[in-house]
Amino acid sequence: HDGRFIVKTISEKEAAALVRMLPAYMAHLRRGPSLLMRICGLYRLHLPRAHAKPRFFVVALSVFDCGGLGLHAQFDLKG
């Protein structure tokens, strides 16, 4: 585990919102440098035998991967 990626579960409603925002998100990233988190993929996991609702999760580049530059301080801010 090199810490380059994070995996986060999201609700179906959040997944639908992400799909709706995708064109504007991609356009923003193509314009130049951005502080937005880089989302690598949105995934849906459905296990038919478990009779459970599908689970959604995103894979993103970690904001803490500094490309070998190192972090001076790290804070976990809760909103």
NORURNOR-V830901 format. One record per backbone hydrogen bond with DSSP energy under -1.0 kcal/mol. CO is the residue of the C=O (numbers start at 0). NH is the residue of the N-H. E is the energy in kcal/mol with one decimal. If there is no record, write none. Layout:
BEGIN
CO_NH_E + CO_NH_E
END
This chain:
BEGIN
3_61_-3.1 + 5_59_-2.2 + 7_57_-2.5 + 10_14_-2.2 + 11_15_-2.3 + 12_16_-2.0 + 13_17_-2.3 + 14_18_-2.1 + 15_19_-2.0 + 16_20_-2.1 + 17_21_-1.0 + 20_24_-2.6 + 21_25_-2.8 + 22_26_-2.1 + 23_27_-2.3 + 24_28_-2.2 + 25_29_-2.0 + 37_60_-2.7 + 40_58_-2.4 + 42_56_-2.3 + 44_54_-2.8 + 46_49_-1.0 + 54_44_-3.3 + 55_9_-2.5 + 56_42_-3.1 + 57_7_-2.3 + 58_39_-2.8 + 58_40_-1.7 + 59_5_-2.6 + 61_64_-1.2 + 63_65_-1.0 + 65_68_-1.2
END
